[in-house]
Amino acid sequence: MAAPIQRTVRILFRLSSSTLQPLRQYPSILQRLPVRTCPGLPLLVPPSHFYCKAASLHEDAVQAAEALSRYKDRPWDYLESEEYIERYGTSPVWEGYRRNHKGGIPPQKTRKTCIRGDKICGNPCPICRDPNIIIHHQNVKLLQQFISPHTGMVYDSTQTGVCMKQQKKLNEAITTAQDHGLLPFQIPFVEYSGEDYSNSHDAVGTTPSPPSLTIGDTWYKWYSEMTPDENQVAKVKKTYKAYLK
Ligand SMILES: [Zn+2]
């Protein structure tokens, strides 16, 4: 009886070893599986409310990485690509963006940043929401979208909805582009006031000969003490009456 029992034990041992080995490998196989398997969920659910948020974030990160590798070296190529035209058309990237804020009056500043580490906020700003948009001083077409064509001023972040972090980058890029001659400067128009800038005035004209050295006499007449006009003094005093002690 001992021999058959031993045989059965051996067979059982072999069987168990052959069946258990795949099970032992199973966790490692599970780890190797792609993360993007979210079965039985409708496609219309926004990714922020997904319970497999990590998977969607992972996909976003992968997409962002792909985009970065594609447009990292030449970010201005994206502005002429088909996907850009399909997404934005001819309007600027910030058009139609709506800020989320509490109450009826929007805050004076936009949010500090949209992306903290690997966390992206629910309503990222026009620049943060599209990983293909890269702020660079040679990306002139993008920078021009943030400059008013009428005044040449950079649009305020409250108008475009860009977060403070990206706005800072944007301002730096615009300044650099202007320094490199890629963007025009806006110089304010100064109206000629009709003042005499010629050197006919005594102060800038030829130096007169020294006056006779008498006591109390000055080289120029405006070096000496001048008594202002009484009427003018009275007028000024009247104007600033409330502020004079
Ligand atoms: Zn942002």
Residues whose N, C-alpha, C, O or C-beta is under 5 A from the ligand:
A	BS01	ZN	T113 C114 C125 C128 C163 Q166
